[in-house]
């Protein structure tokens, strides 16, 4: 969230209003505040335009400190400000916006002070930045409801942890929490993986398979990487969510299920909708509440609290007191391509190698950091020497980030890098990434 703190407990945003001046919609105008609003042809949009040239989910608007951010969502015919087709712009003055054949007029409002939520944690999650406090407030309101939640964010931002926190703060907390990784399901087995199958229902179905919806009955099912779900299975999932009942492959009858659905994706599902890869009706069904997790590089001030919580979770609460101030500062200057997952890995490695004395967590970032002088590929070196150094830096950066993203799982690193595990282990050893016990684990 873009925000300027103007007083203790408050931040300032600049919103506005959007009015239809040519064309028709479900209402003549739309007030734009700190909550993201969507404009498009789909009836679930905040402003529904009756225009065949408008995409199902066309653009989004939200008030920020820089003005109203307008972002095209991969629409088929584009969003135009004046004569310019835009991807993302910030509006501070009266402006005309064209979507399809519909003309919209934007009028800015005076800056508005919005309260910063006080809570700096939610369940196992911590963060004092304005963006995370706003996330915690949405989670606090969403958790007790039965609404479906869609969690978005880059790899490693902690989407599964957020899903667990929602479950833990709901009335279903004493019932099962079941995870389904849609990204790891072969397309041909997706329906069976979601809804189960009867014995003998297809070749290879030796035993009956219970649906994770049945396993989660009374509790919460977490559909991770929902954007990877094959298009032909999406209507069946939509029906299951709408009717709260499922039918396993090979069965002739439906079974009622009582589950709360939380989903997550690193993909931009709205763009996937406009590209025809994801159903718009399913998107709006799972995104009744949308939680967008900021990347760690956008909330660097949260790093000290995160490190303290991680060390506590790892069983050494006092270790935080052994971290020098300059080490924390170096952590806060890092770009964190692997986000919170990468930070947790760095903290775990530092703790494993630093049981006593000063705990310089940041020293384990060395493979990822270079100075401007070091990164210059000439400096009187031969072409082959310079090429070798650049390649070595690339290898370190690539495998360090991948190690963090995969939480040290060598098999998963190999799958993503399209390499044999033996080769992956060789690169990890060569660049000192990870711990020997994890690298050599079969």
VENCOR-V199429 format. One record per residue. N is the residue number from 1. OMEGA is omega in degrees with one decimal (* if undefined). Layout:
<<N;OMEGA> <N;OMEGA>>
This chain:
<<1;175.2> <2;-177.1> <3;172.3> <4;178.6> <5;-177.5> <6;177.1> <7;-178.7> <8;177.6> <9;-179.6> <10;169.5> <11;-171.9> <12;175.8> <13;-179.4> <14;-177.5> <15;-179.1> <16;-179.3> <17;179.0> <18;-178.5> <19;176.8> <20;177.8> <21;175.0> <22;-176.2> <23;-179.1> <24;178.8> <25;-179.7> <26;174.0> <27;-173.4> <28;-176.0> <29;-177.7> <30;175.8> <31;-174.7> <32;179.1> <33;-174.7> <34;176.0> <35;-177.5> <36;179.0> <37;-176.3> <38;177.4> <39;179.3> <40;-178.0> <41;-178.8> <42;-175.3> <43;179.3> <44;179.0> <45;179.1> <46;171.4> <47;-176.5> <48;-179.1> <49;178.0> <50;-172.7> <51;-175.8> <52;178.6> <53;177.4> <54;179.2> <55;-179.0> <56;176.2> <57;-164.3> <58;-178.3> <59;177.2> <60;-179.4> <61;177.7> <62;178.2> <63;177.4> <64;178.5> <65;-177.7> <66;-175.4> <67;179.3> <68;177.6> <69;176.6> <70;-178.4> <71;173.6> <72;-174.3> <73;179.9> <74;-177.1> <75;-176.3> <76;-175.6> <77;172.7> <78;174.4> <79;-174.3> <80;169.0> <81;-169.9> <82;178.5> <83;-173.6> <84;174.1> <85;-171.7> <86;168.2> <87;177.9> <88;177.4> <89;174.5> <90;-176.4> <91;177.9> <92;-178.4> <93;176.1> <94;-171.4> <95;173.7> <96;178.5> <97;179.6> <98;174.2> <99;-174.8> <100;176.0> <101;-177.3> <102;179.8> <103;-178.9> <104;177.8> <105;178.7> <106;176.1> <107;-178.4> <108;172.6> <109;173.2> <110;177.2> <111;-177.2> <112;176.8> <113;-178.2> <114;-179.5> <115;172.4> <116;178.2> <117;-175.9> <118;-173.7> <119;178.9> <120;176.5> <121;175.8> <122;-174.9> <123;-179.4> <124;-175.6> <125;178.0> <126;177.7> <127;-178.7> <128;179.4> <129;-178.8> <130;-179.7> <131;-179.2> <132;175.9> <133;177.7> <134;176.3> <135;-179.3> <136;179.4> <137;177.5> <138;178.5> <139;-179.7> <140;179.7> <141;-175.2> <142;-170.9> <143;-176.3> <144;-177.4> <145;174.8> <146;-178.3> <147;175.1> <148;-176.4> <149;173.9> <150;-179.8> <151;179.7> <152;179.6> <153;-179.5> <154;174.7> <155;176.2> <156;-179.0> <157;174.4> <158;-175.6> <159;179.5> <160;177.9> <161;177.1> <162;178.5> <163;177.8> <164;179.4> <165;176.7> <166;179.1> <167;-176.8> <168;179.7> <169;-178.9> <170;177.4> <171;179.0> <172;-170.8> <173;-179.8> <174;177.6> <175;-173.9> <176;169.0> <177;-172.4> <178;-178.2> <179;173.4> <180;178.8> <181;-176.8> <182;-179.2> <183;-177.6> <184;-177.2> <185;173.6> <186;-175.6> <187;-176.9> <188;-177.4> <189;-173.7> <190;-178.6> <191;178.7> <192;-178.6> <193;-179.6> <194;-170.1> <195;-180.0> <196;176.6> <197;177.8> <198;178.0> <199;178.5> <200;-177.2> <201;174.7> <202;-179.2> <203;-179.1> <204;178.9> <205;-176.0> <206;-179.6> <207;175.7> <208;178.1> <209;180.0> <210;179.0> <211;174.6> <212;174.9> <213;176.4> <214;179.1> <215;-177.5> <216;-174.4> <217;-177.6> <218;-176.8> <219;-174.7> <220;172.7> <221;-179.1> <222;-179.8> <223;-178.1> <224;-179.1> <225;-178.4> <226;-177.9> <227;179.3> <228;-175.8> <229;-179.6> <230;-176.7> <231;-175.6> <232;178.8> <233;-175.6> <234;177.9> <235;180.0> <236;175.8> <237;178.4> <238;179.4> <239;179.5> <240;-179.4> <241;-177.4> <242;-174.2> <243;-178.0> <244;174.3> <245;-177.2> <246;174.4> <247;-179.1> <248;178.7> <249;-179.7> <250;179.7> <251;178.1> <252;-176.0> <253;177.9> <254;176.9> <255;178.6> <256;176.7> <257;179.8> <258;-177.7> <259;169.8> <260;-175.1> <261;170.3> <262;-178.2> <263;178.5> <264;176.6> <265;171.7> <266;177.3> <267;170.9> <268;-173.4> <269;179.6> <270;176.4> <271;176.8> <272;176.2> <273;-177.7> <274;176.3> <275;179.1> <276;-178.6> <277;-179.7> <278;-176.3> <279;-179.4> <280;-179.1> <281;176.7> <282;178.3> <283;-178.0> <284;178.3> <285;-178.6> <286;-177.1> <287;174.7> <288;169.1> <289;-179.5> <290;178.1> <291;179.3> <292;-178.0> <293;179.4> <294;174.4> <295;-177.8> <296;180.0> <297;178.0> <298;177.4> <299;-175.6> <300;-179.8> <301;179.2> <302;-172.6> <303;178.9> <304;179.9> <305;178.3> <306;179.8> <307;179.0> <308;-179.1> <309;-179.4> <310;179.1> <311;176.2> <312;178.9> <313;-179.6> <314;172.5> <315;179.8> <316;-176.7> <317;-176.6> <318;-177.0> <319;-179.2> <320;-178.6> <321;-180.0> <322;-179.0> <323;177.9> <324;-179.3> <325;-178.0> <326;177.1> <327;176.6> <328;179.0> <329;178.4> <330;175.2> <331;-176.6> <332;174.9> <333;-178.5> <334;-176.5> <335;176.0> <336;177.2> <337;179.0> <338;175.4> <339;-173.6> <340;178.3> <341;177.8> <342;178.2> <343;179.6> <344;179.1> <345;179.0> <346;179.2> <347;-179.8> <348;178.9> <349;179.8> <350;-179.4> <351;179.8> <352;-177.8> <353;-176.7> <354;-178.9> <355;-178.4> <356;175.5> <357;-179.0> <358;-179.4> <359;-179.1> <360;-177.3> <361;-172.9> <362;-179.3> <363;-179.9> <364;172.6> <365;-173.5> <366;-179.6> <367;-176.9> <368;-171.4> <369;173.9> <370;176.5> <371;-179.1> <372;-179.4> <373;-178.0> <374;-174.9> <375;178.2> <376;-170.4> <377;-177.9> <378;178.3> <379;174.2> <380;-179.0> <381;175.7> <382;179.3> <383;-177.4> <384;178.6> <385;-179.9> <386;179.3> <387;-179.5> <388;-179.9> <389;179.3> <390;179.1> <391;179.8> <392;178.8> <393;177.5> <394;-179.9> <395;-179.5> <396;-178.8> <397;-175.9> <398;-174.4> <399;175.4> <400;178.7> <401;-179.1> <402;177.5> <403;179.9> <404;-178.6> <405;-177.0> <406;178.7> <407;175.8> <408;-178.7> <409;-174.2> <410;179.2> <411;179.7> <412;176.4> <413;178.8> <414;179.6> <415;-177.8> <416;-178.5> <417;-176.7> <418;-178.7> <419;171.1> <420;-178.7> <421;-179.8> <422;178.6> <423;177.9> <424;179.6> <425;179.3> <426;178.9> <427;179.8> <428;178.5> <429;-176.5> <430;-175.4> <431;175.4> <432;-177.9> <433;178.5> <434;-179.9> <435;-176.8> <436;-177.1> <437;178.9> <438;-178.1> <439;-174.7> <440;-178.5> <441;-178.4> <442;*>>
